[in-house]
Amino acid sequence: MHGKDVVLNGVSMRFGEFTAVQPTDLTVNAGEFFSILGPSGCGKTTILRMVSGFQEPTTGEIRIGGVPMTGIRPNARPTALIFQNLALFPLMTVWENVAFGLEARGMPKKQRRERAEELLALVALEGQSEKRPMELSGGQRQRVAIARALAVEPAVLLLDEPLSALDLKLRQHMRSELKDIQRKTGVTFIYITHDQGEALAMSDRVAVMNQGKIEQVATGDEIYNKPETPFAATFVGEQNVFPGKVAAAANGHAGVETAHGLIQGINRHGLAVGDEALVLVRPERIYLGQRPDRPGPAPQTEWNRITARLQRRDLEGALINLYLDAGGQSIHVNLHNTGDAGLGMEGEHALVFAPDDAVVMRPGPMARERA
């Protein structure tokens, strides 16, 4: 199997007066594991349905492997789609489910069975071919659906939140399984999810989408560490947000006057003095009391400093979540669980963080929904 690239040129989708997908340009590279990440209703599934051919774009063109898809029916496209509910046939055996598409293509039964067994081996389901789907676990049924989709040798496999019905441990296991299958086959995967953990763990690149618009396309590391918009910054991971006005700007940094005094950060949008701004800093980049011993160009006196009073300590296994109050604003700090982290910390504390760990952005919509 070999993957093909998928290119969207000015693609949009309207339903009456409602625009589900704003005009979009997007390229998914051949053989890439590409995720579209966003909250419910943002338009990500609509994009998937347009690529698969179940919906025709209102405007624009989709090309797969350089070939325009306009007017080409779903069963004639080099794609296969896996739905949330998997849609396995309960009265067929596992191998018959896998071989269903091959039977529709007229392949003889002996060859269908052989190909089904090959694919079941690929997805680690050897010896399960004579069972019915309901005799399998959720994760096993998931792999049957993948094998069935791969049987027709698609160049592009489209997955619409396929792990959403599984429990946490099984979802985490299936992430690595899916990535392994994608690497073995070389098929282009386009994966739809609202779960940032899935997108970051599996994808070569991620598109963050909100209200019909793609806000950023980048690797998971780039989106997490160098977000381009307030929505991308707050949807992928947690952020502490400090609004204010730019008081100084130079050398790629800006100082923002906030309710907590001047906070310095990376000037992501090139804001000028007097501009309204947001300063965002992740909970794991804030330290209690003193600057930690780590390399960095800024001396202690140049780090940002806020005084806050501890309100709550939440244990979350490997992490300790501290929630502190600074003049009526809640500030979230992550600590590694070293056994006694965050214990006996009642009262006020100095919170410090480096300017290079804070991002200054133009105000804009922020995420309300997180996985």
N, C-alpha and C positions, 0 to 999 in steps of 0.2 A: 504494500500500500504506500502511496505517496500523497502528501498534502499539497494543496494549491492555495495561492493567496486569494484573499477576499478584499475587494476594493469597493467602498461606497463613495460615490461622487454626488454631493448635493442631495442626498437622500432625506426625504421627510415623509411623515405620515400624519394625515389629518382625518379625524372622524367628525364630519359636520363642521361645527365651529371650534372643536377641540383639536389642538395640535399635540399629538402624542410624542412625536419625534421632530424636533426642529431640524432645518437643513444641516446635514452632517457629512463631513468628509472623514473617512477612516480607512486605514489599510491594515489588514491582518496578514502577517507574513506566512508564507507556505511553511508548514511543519511547526507552527508556533502554538503554544498553549496560551490562549488569550482570554482574559476574563473581562466581562462588563459588570461593574460593581455599582450598586445604587439602591436606594430605598424602594419600597413597593410603589408602583405607579409612576416610576421615573421614565419609562419607555424602553427599558432594556429588553424585555420579552418581545416587544413590537419589532425591534431591530432583528431579533432572532427569527421571527416569523417572516419578515421580509426577505432575509437571506435564504430561508428554506423554501420560499415560494408560496406560503400559505396566505400571504398578503402582498399585494402589489404596492410599491411606494406611490405616494401622491405626486412627488417630484423626484428627479434624480435617477441615477442608474447604479445597479449593482453588477459587478463583474467577478466571476470566479475563474481563476486561472486565465485571466484576460478575455474571457468569453462573456458578452452581455447576457444577463439572465432575464431581460424583459420578455414577458409572455411565455416563459418556459415553466411548465407545471412542476410541482414538487417532486413527483416521481421520475422526472427527466433531468433533475439537477444532480450534480455530484455531491450531494449532501445527505446526511441522515440526522434525524432529530430524536432526542431522548427527552420525554416529558417527565414532569414531577411524579406522576402516578405510574410510570413505567409501562403500563398498558400491555402486560404479558397475558398470553392466552391461558386461562386456568386449566382447561381440559387437555391441553397439549403437554407433552413431555418437554423437558428442558431443551433437548437437542432439536425437537420439532419447532420450538419457539425460535431458536437460533437460526434454523434453516428456512423459516417461513418466507423470507424475501427471495431466497434462492429457488424455492418451489414456484413462486410467482413468475420467475424468470425462465422456468422450464428446465432447470437442471435435474438430471436423473437422481433417484433416491439415494443410490449408493454414494454418489459424489457429494450429495447434500449432507449425508451423514458424516462422511470423512471430513468435509470442511467444517461442519459444526463441532466435531471432536477437536479439530485443530484450534478453533477459536476458544472452546471451553478450556483447553490447556493453556492458552494465552492468558486467560483471565483467572487462572488457578482454580478451575472447577472440574478437574479430572475426576471421573467416577460418579458424576452427578447427572449424567445425560438422561437417564431413564426416570428421574424423579419429576414430580409435578412442581410448578412454581411455589405453591403454598407449603411444600415440604422443606423449603429452603429458608434460611435466615434473610433478614432484610438486606444485609450486605451481599449475600449470594445472589438474591434476585436482582440487585443493582448490577452485578457483573453479568448476569444473563442478558439484561437489557443492552449492555454495552456490546457483548458478543453478537447479539442479533443485529445491532446497528452496523457493526464492522463487517458482517457477513456480506453485505452488498458492496463492499470495498469503496466506501465514500472517500472523497478527497478532503471533505470537511465534515467533522462531527459536531453537531450543535446540541448543547446540554442545558436544559432549562431547570435550574435549581434541583438537580437530581438527588442531592443528599439531604434535602430539607426534612424528610420524614424519619431520618435515622437519629438514634441517640448520639450524644456527644462523642463517646469513645469510638463508636463505629464510624461516625463522620470523619474523625481524625485519622482513623485507619484507612478509610476509603480515599482520602486525599492523596496519600502516597501511592495507593493502588492505581488511581486514575493517572497520576503523573507518570508512573512506570509504564502503563499501557500506552500512553501517548508517545513516550520516548521509543518504545519498541516498534510501534506501527509507523511513526512518522506522519500520521494524519494530523491535519490542522484541527485543533480543538477551539471552539468558541463557547465559553462557559458563562452562564448567567447566574449571578448570585447577589444576595444582599448581605452575605456574611464576609466581612473583611478578612477574617482568619483564613477562610477557604481561598480567597483571591490571592492573598499575600503568599500563602504556603505553596500553591501549585503553579502560579502563572509565570510565564516569561515576561509578559507585560499586562498591565491592567488599565482599563478605561473607567474613570469615575464619572458617573452620570447622575444628573439631577434635573427634574422637570423638563425632560425631553432634550437636554443638551449635555454633550460630553464636556466635562470641565477640565479633565487632564488625562493624558495617555502617557504612561511611563512604566518603568520597572517598579516592583513593589517597594524596593529600597528608596527609589527616588520619590515616589508618592508619599511615603511615610516621613522621610527626612527633608524633602524639598517640595512641599505642597505648593501649588500655584494659586489656589483660591481658598477663601475661608471655608467653603463647603468641603472641598477635598481634605483640607486640614482637619476639620472636625468630624467628618464621617469616618475617616480611616484613623482609628486610634482616638485617645482622649486628648483634650487640650484645655489649658487654663487660658482664658481670654480676658485681656485688659484693654478696654477702649480708651482712646485719648486723642491728642493732637500732636503732630510732629513739631518738635521744638528745635531739632538740629538734624542735618543730613549731610554725610560725607563718607567717602571711601566705602560705598556699598552698605553702610550702616545708617540707622536713624535712631535718634533719641525721642521717645514719645512721652509727653507729659500726661500722666494718668492720675487717678485718685490715690495712687500709692507712691507718687513722686515720678521722677524720670526713670523710664525703663528703656534700655538700649537693645536693639536686635538687628538682624539682617534685613535690609531694606528690599524686600522681594519685588515690590512694584515700583521702585524708584520714586517714592513719594517725596514731596518738597515741604519745606517749612510752612506750617499753617494748615496742611492737609489733615483731614480726619483719618484716623488710623486704628487698627487693631493690632495688639501684640499678642502672639500665641506662643505658649511654651508647654511642652509635654510634662506630665507628672513625674516621669522618671528622670527628667533633666533638672529637677529642683532638689536642692540639698538642704539639710537642716544644719544651721549654725555656721559651719565653716566650709570653705571651698575644699573639695576632695583633692587628694594628691593625684594629679593627672596632668599630662602635658597640655600646654595651651599658651597662646601669646599674651593673654590678658592677665595682669597682676590682680591680686585679691581686691584691691580698692576699685577696680573697674567692673567688677561683677555686680549684677543687679541684686538689690536687697529689699525684702519686704518683711515687715513684722506681722505675725499672725498668731492667733490663739487656737490650740488644739480643741476640736469639737468632738471628733469621733475617730476611732481606730477600728478598721474592718480587716479581719484575717481572710485571705484568699489563697491559702496554700503557700505557694512559693513567693507570693507578694503580700505585703502589708499596705493597705490603702489608708492614708491619713487624710482627714478632711479638716481644714483649719479655717478660721474666720479672720479676714483682714478688713476691718471697717465695713462689715456687712456683706463682703464678697467671699464666697466659699472657694478655697484653693485646695486642689487635689494633689497629693504627693505620693509617689510609689516608693516603697523601700523593699529591698530584698529581705526575705525572712531568714534572719541569722539566729533565730531562737528567741531573742528578747527585743527585737526591733520595734520601736514605737511604744514600748511599755514605760509607764511612769513618766510620761511626758506632759502632764497637765501644765497649763500656763502658756506664756508667750514664748515664741521662738522666732529666730531670724531665718528666713528662707532666702537662699542665694542661688543664682543661676547665671551662666555665662551669656554674654551678648550673642555669641555664635550659636547658642541653643535656643534663642528666641527669634521669632519671625514677625516682621512688621508688614502688614498687608492693608490694602484699601478695604474699607468695610463692604460687606456683601452677605448674601444668604449663608446661613450656617446649618449644619445638620441637626435635625430634631430626632431622627430615628437612627439607632445603632443596633447591630446584631447582638 
